[in-house]
Amino acid sequence: MAKNEQYTVQQIDTRTRIDRESGSLDVYRIFFVTKSGGTPHTVNVRVSHSGTPQSERCDCQGYRYRRTCKHITAVYDAGVLVADPEW
């Protein structure tokens, strides 16, 4: 669990799947991002085999309408997206 100024970021799951078209392995890291007293939001980050972030999604309204949000920024600011050589 990592904290930035206002948000708590906790990784809850890592999922993998094989892309049918390219045959490559897709790895998704899933985080809960919560603000003190607020509801948790789920951030999904697709990473490469080496752990480099490729794309991200959030379930909040800000992401739905603007394709960017403070929850995704909180995940990057918390420093939890580091390369993991075990993948």
N, CA and C of each residue as an Amber inpcrd file, in Angstrom:
protein
   261
   0.8440000  -1.1620000   0.0000000   0.0000000   0.0000000   0.0000000
   0.8970000   1.2360000   0.0000000   0.5630000   2.1940000  -0.8520000
   1.3420000   3.4170000  -0.9460000   0.4170000   4.6080000  -0.7680000
   0.9830000   5.7030000  -0.2690000   0.1950000   6.9130000  -0.0720000
   0.8600000   8.0730000  -0.7910000   0.0340000   8.8790000  -1.4510000
   0.5560000  10.1560000  -1.8960000  -0.1070000  11.2080000  -1.0170000
  -0.1710000  12.4600000  -1.4090000  -0.6600000  13.5250000  -0.5490000
  -2.0720000  13.2880000  -0.0330000  -2.9970000  12.8730000  -0.8910000
  -4.3900000  12.7630000  -0.5050000  -4.9580000  11.3660000  -0.6810000
  -4.3450000  10.5370000  -1.4760000  -4.9320000   9.2550000  -1.8490000
  -4.1200000   8.0780000  -1.3300000  -4.8220000   6.9980000  -1.0320000
  -4.1880000   5.7430000  -0.6780000  -4.3360000   4.8070000  -1.8760000
  -3.2300000   4.2280000  -2.3270000  -3.2200000   3.3480000  -3.4930000
  -2.8460000   1.9460000  -3.0210000  -3.7090000   0.9790000  -3.3340000
  -3.4750000  -0.4000000  -2.9170000  -3.6850000  -1.3230000  -4.1120000
  -2.6770000  -2.1470000  -4.4230000  -2.8330000  -3.1110000  -5.5140000
  -3.6760000  -4.2680000  -5.0030000  -4.7320000  -4.6090000  -5.7660000
  -5.6160000  -5.6790000  -5.3220000  -5.5100000  -6.9270000  -6.1760000
  -4.9980000  -6.8190000  -7.3920000  -4.9590000  -7.9940000  -8.2570000
  -4.0020000  -7.7680000  -9.4210000  -3.5330000  -8.8680000  -9.9860000
  -2.7860000  -8.8740000 -11.2400000  -3.3950000  -9.9660000 -12.0960000
  -3.7960000  -9.6050000 -13.3000000  -4.4020000 -10.5760000 -14.2060000
  -3.6190000 -10.6160000 -15.5090000  -3.6110000 -11.7810000 -16.1140000
  -2.9600000 -11.9310000 -17.4100000  -3.9450000 -12.5390000 -18.3930000
  -3.7510000 -12.2080000 -19.6670000  -4.5370000 -12.8290000 -20.7360000
  -3.7080000 -12.7740000 -22.0020000  -4.0160000 -13.6720000 -22.9160000
  -3.3180000 -13.7110000 -24.1990000  -4.1950000 -13.0380000 -25.2450000
  -3.6310000 -12.0660000 -25.9330000  -4.3470000 -11.3550000 -26.9980000
  -4.5340000 -12.3150000 -28.1650000  -5.7730000 -12.4930000 -28.6080000
  -6.0690000 -13.4570000 -29.6750000  -5.4630000 -13.0660000 -31.0110000
  -5.4130000 -11.7740000 -31.2980000  -4.9000000 -11.3390000 -32.6010000
  -3.3800000 -11.4430000 -32.6930000  -2.6860000 -10.9220000 -31.6920000
  -1.2280000 -10.8820000 -31.7750000  -0.5520000 -12.0540000 -31.0670000
  -1.2670000 -12.7220000 -30.1670000  -0.6750000 -13.8180000 -29.4220000
   0.2250000 -13.3630000 -28.2870000   0.2460000 -12.0550000 -28.0190000
   1.1020000 -11.5370000 -26.9520000   0.4010000 -11.6500000 -25.6050000
   1.1800000 -11.6520000 -24.5530000   0.6690000 -11.7340000 -23.1930000
   0.3640000 -10.3350000 -22.6890000  -0.8770000 -10.0930000 -22.2720000
  -1.2740000  -8.8120000 -21.6740000  -1.3630000  -8.9960000 -20.1730000
  -0.7280000  -8.0900000 -19.4250000  -0.7430000  -8.1300000 -17.9680000
  -1.4710000  -6.8850000 -17.4900000  -2.4380000  -7.0850000 -16.6020000
  -3.2080000  -5.9790000 -16.0300000  -2.9710000  -5.9340000 -14.5330000
  -2.5920000  -4.7720000 -14.0270000  -2.4600000  -4.5630000 -12.5850000
  -3.6450000  -3.7110000 -12.1590000  -4.3330000  -4.1470000 -11.1150000
  -5.5680000  -3.5010000 -10.6840000  -5.3480000  -2.9000000  -9.2980000
  -5.7170000  -1.6190000  -9.1500000  -5.5010000  -0.8720000  -7.9160000
  -6.8100000  -0.3010000  -7.4040000  -6.9380000  -0.2060000  -6.0720000
  -7.9720000   0.6030000  -5.4340000  -7.3240000   1.9190000  -5.0620000
  -7.9720000   3.0240000  -5.4200000  -7.5040000   4.3510000  -5.0580000
  -8.5970000   4.9830000  -4.2140000  -8.2710000   5.3410000  -2.9780000
  -9.2680000   5.9340000  -2.0830000  -8.7410000   7.2220000  -1.4890000
  -9.6590000   8.1130000  -1.2570000  -9.3860000   9.3490000  -0.5560000
  -9.9880000   9.1880000   0.8310000  -9.4140000   9.7830000   1.8260000
  -9.9090000   9.6580000   3.1800000 -11.3920000  10.0280000   3.2460000
 -12.2270000   9.0640000   3.6430000 -13.6620000   9.2960000   3.7310000
 -14.4000000   9.1590000   2.4180000 -13.7040000   8.8230000   1.3380000
 -14.3320000   8.7250000   0.0180000 -14.5460000   7.2950000  -0.4080000
 -15.1910000   7.1330000  -1.5390000 -15.4210000   5.7950000  -2.0770000
 -14.1940000   5.3480000  -2.8750000 -13.8790000   4.0600000  -2.8570000
 -12.7220000   3.5880000  -3.6290000 -13.0340000   3.5470000  -5.1230000
 -12.0460000   3.8600000  -5.9200000 -12.1540000   3.7560000  -7.3730000
 -11.1570000   2.7170000  -7.8390000 -11.5170000   2.0060000  -8.8980000
 -10.6650000   0.9610000  -9.4370000  -9.9220000   1.4850000 -10.6550000
  -8.6110000   1.3460000 -10.6330000  -7.7610000   1.7500000 -11.7550000
  -7.1140000   0.4840000 -12.3120000  -7.3140000   0.2280000 -13.6080000
  -6.6890000  -0.8960000 -14.3110000  -5.5630000  -0.3500000 -15.1720000
  -4.3720000  -0.8960000 -15.0070000  -3.2220000  -0.4680000 -15.8050000
  -2.7080000  -1.6760000 -16.5740000  -2.6860000  -1.5660000 -17.9030000
  -2.1110000  -2.6300000 -18.7340000  -0.6230000  -2.3480000 -18.8440000
   0.1710000  -3.3580000 -18.5130000   1.6220000  -3.2010000 -18.5510000
   2.2190000  -4.2140000 -19.5110000   3.3940000  -3.9120000 -20.0120000
   4.0990000  -4.8440000 -20.8940000   4.6860000  -5.9710000 -20.0620000
   5.2730000  -6.9310000 -20.7300000   5.8820000  -8.0700000 -20.0540000
   6.9780000  -7.6220000 -19.0860000   7.6510000  -6.5290000 -19.3890000
   8.7140000  -6.0250000 -18.5150000   8.2010000  -5.1330000 -17.4000000
   6.8880000  -4.8130000 -17.4060000   6.3120000  -3.9860000 -16.3490000
   6.1210000  -2.5320000 -16.7110000   6.4040000  -2.1530000 -17.9520000
   6.2330000  -0.7710000 -18.3830000   4.7580000  -0.4840000 -18.6500000
   4.1830000   0.5810000 -18.0570000   2.7680000   0.9010000 -18.2830000
   2.4740000   1.2060000 -19.7500000   1.3870000   0.6390000 -20.2750000
   0.9800000   0.8390000 -21.6660000  -0.2960000   1.6720000 -21.7760000
  -1.2970000   1.3760000 -20.9520000  -2.5510000   2.1300000 -20.9670000
  -3.2300000   1.9560000 -19.6220000  -4.1680000   2.8300000 -19.3300000
  -4.8610000   2.7700000 -18.0570000  -6.3310000   3.1450000 -18.2110000
  -7.1390000   2.6710000 -17.2580000  -8.5720000   2.9650000 -17.2070000
  -8.9650000   3.1700000 -15.7510000  -9.9790000   4.0010000 -15.5350000
 -10.5230000   4.2210000 -14.1980000 -12.0370000   4.1530000 -14.2950000
 -12.6930000   3.7710000 -13.1960000 -14.1470000   3.6570000 -13.2170000
 -14.8660000   4.9400000 -12.7780000 -14.1470000   6.0580000 -12.6270000
 -14.7810000   7.3050000 -12.1800000 -15.3700000   8.0780000 -13.3640000
 -16.2240000   9.0430000 -13.0470000 -16.8610000   9.8440000 -14.0950000
 -15.8670000  10.7480000 -14.8100000 -14.8530000  11.2270000 -14.1090000
 -13.8500000  12.0770000 -14.7440000 -13.1650000  11.3700000 -15.8980000
 -12.8330000  10.0940000 -15.7080000 -12.2020000   9.3370000 -16.7910000
 -13.1950000   9.0780000 -17.9070000 -14.4130000   8.7890000 -17.5450000
 -15.4300000   8.4700000 -18.5520000 -15.6460000   9.6400000 -19.5210000
 -15.5820000  10.8670000 -19.0240000 -15.8650000  12.0310000 -19.8780000
 -14.6130000  12.7070000 -20.4280000 -13.4800000  12.6370000 -19.7110000
 -12.2850000  13.3610000 -20.1520000 -11.1130000  12.4610000 -20.5060000
 -11.2070000  11.1510000 -20.2110000 -10.1440000  10.1740000 -20.4540000
  -8.8870000  10.4330000 -19.6290000  -9.0230000  11.1940000 -18.5700000
  -7.9470000  11.3890000 -17.6050000  -8.5910000  11.6770000 -16.2610000
  -7.9100000  11.3260000 -15.1800000  -8.4910000  11.6010000 -13.8640000
  -7.3910000  11.6310000 -12.8140000  -7.7540000  12.1220000 -11.6510000
  -6.8060000  12.2490000 -10.5440000  -6.4370000  10.9060000  -9.9300000
  -7.2690000   9.8870000 -10.1230000  -6.9840000   8.5670000  -9.5640000
  -5.8200000   7.9030000 -10.3080000  -5.7970000   8.0370000 -11.6180000
  -4.6790000   7.5080000 -12.4070000  -3.3910000   8.2470000 -12.0470000
  -3.4850000   9.5560000 -11.9070000  -2.3330000  10.3500000 -11.4960000
  -1.8250000   9.9050000 -10.1290000  -2.7460000   9.5680000  -9.2180000
  -2.3570000   9.1100000  -7.8780000  -1.5900000   7.8000000  -7.9390000
  -1.9800000   6.8910000  -8.8430000  -1.2660000   5.6190000  -8.9900000
   0.1670000   5.8760000  -9.4640000   0.3400000   6.7490000 -10.4440000
   1.6840000   7.0560000 -10.9420000   2.5040000   7.7950000  -9.8810000
   1.8710000   8.7280000  -9.1700000   2.5910000   9.4870000  -8.1450000
   3.0050000   8.6240000  -6.9610000   2.2510000   7.5570000  -6.6840000
   2.5720000   6.6900000  -5.5450000   3.8050000   5.8390000  -5.8080000
   4.2260000   5.7180000  -7.0620000   5.4370000   4.9770000  -7.3970000
   5.2750000   3.4680000  -7.3330000   4.0590000   2.9700000  -7.4960000
   3.8260000   1.5200000  -7.4170000   3.9890000   0.8270000  -8.7580000
   4.1360000   1.5730000  -9.8280000   4.3130000   0.9630000 -11.1570000
   5.8050000   0.8870000 -11.4700000   6.4240000  -0.1800000 -11.0010000
   7.8350000  -0.4160000 -11.2750000   7.9490000  -1.7260000 -12.0300000
   8.9980000  -1.8630000 -12.7970000   9.2080000  -3.0770000 -13.5820000
   9.4230000  -4.2630000 -12.6590000   8.7850000  -5.3800000 -12.9530000
   8.9060000  -6.6070000 -12.1850000   9.4910000  -7.6790000 -13.0930000
  10.7420000  -8.0780000 -12.8980000  11.3660000  -9.0250000 -13.8260000
  10.7910000 -10.4280000 -13.7560000   9.9370000 -10.7390000 -12.7850000
   9.3670000 -12.0700000 -12.6710000   8.2530000 -12.3140000 -13.6650000
   7.7220000 -11.2930000 -14.3320000   6.6270000 -11.4820000 -15.2740000
   7.1290000 -12.1310000 -16.4900000
